[in-house]
Amino acid sequence: CKKSETKRSYTLSELSKYSHQNVSPDGRILTAVEGKVLDLTSFISHHPGGDVLYLACGRDSTVLYETYHPRNTQGSKTASKMDAILKKLQVGVLSAQTPPSYYTFDKNGFYPTLKKRVTERLDALGLPLRGGSGSIHLKAVFLLALFWSSLLLMCLSPSVPLSYLSSIIMGLTSSFIGTCIQHDGSHGAFSTSPLLNKLAGWTLDMIGASAFTWELQHQLGHHPYTNLLDTSNSSAESDPDVFSSYPFIRMHPHHSISWFHYYQHIYAPVLFSAMTLSKVFIQDVQIIMEGKLYHIDAACRYGSKLNRLRFWGMKFLSFLYMVALPIYYQGLGRGLSLFFVGHLACGEMLATMFIVNHVIEGVAFAE
C-alpha cells in the first residue's frame, strides 16, 4: 500500500514571500485556492488569461479564482478540467490557523448558481464572455482618437478659450479611457487575446497613471471585497475605496463620525477633483517605493524589473506630452494650468461616476 504524501503547511505570512520570482526565497511563485497551496512557477506562462495571474501570487486567491472563472460551476467540463489542474499544481496546504474568509463558496450556493445562469444566458444570446460584440473596440478607437486630438488642440490652439475647452475634453475623455478601456483590459475582459488586454490596460499609463497600481487597489481590494472592511485586521479582506479617503471623507458606517463629516457633501466634490493628481504624483510613486498599497503587497507587480521600467518610462513619456508640450507651446503658466484643469475635470467625472455609488441609498456594507 503506497503511503500518502504529506503536504507542507503554509501560513499566509510564509505564502506572501512567494509573490514573484525576483523576491521569492527559492524562485518559486505560490498561491492558495480553497486551502490548497499551488506552485504557479511553470504554469503562469501557459495561463490562458496571461500574466494577470501574477495578481494571485503570494496570497489566498480563492475569491479571484471563483470570480474570474465564470464557467467553473459544479458538474461542468470546465470544473473537471480546473480541478485536475489544481491537483497537479498543489504542493501544500494553508495552515489550520489561517483566519477564516468573509466569503464561503458553497458549490450549490447563490454565487455559483448566479454564474451558471449568467453564462447560460450569454450562450443563449450568442454573446462572448470577453471582448463584447465589437462595439467595445470601436468605442476604444473613438476615445483614443478624441484624447490625442484634444491634447494636440490644447497645445496648438492660439485661442485661449479653445485651449481650456480642449483641456476639459481631454480630462473627461481620460476618465472614460480609464473606465471603458483600461478597466476592461486589466480585468482581461477587453478581448480574448491577453496581448490586447495588456495593451488596453496600458492606456492608463498613457494618461499618466499606473495600471499596475490600479490593479492592486481595484482587482485585489475593491473588486473582491466591495464595501467590506476588516475591523479585526486579521486578514487582507478590506476595500481600499471605502477607507482610503478617511478621515477626510467617511464612506463606511464603521468609521467614527467627526463634526466636519456632516458637511462632506459640500467639500467632497472639491477633494475628489484632485483624485487623479494625487494618484499620478503621490500614490503611484509611494507604492513602487514602499512595495505595498495599504495592506496589499505590491511585489506581484513591482517585483518585476520590466514592470518597474514600464512604470518609470511611461511616467517620463506622459510627462513630456501632457506637461512639457503644453508648456512649450502655451508658456509656463498657461501650460501648467491647462494640465491641472484637465486633471480636475477627469477627477470630478470619476468621482461623479463611481465613488458616490458606495454610499447611495440601498448600498450594503459589511465588516
Beta strands, then each sheet from edge to edge (+ up, - down):
strand 1: 8-10
strand 2: 30-33
strand 3: 36-39
strand 4: 90-94
strand 5: 292-293
strand 6: 296-297
sheet 1: 1+ 4+ 3- 2+
sheet 2: 5+ 6-
end
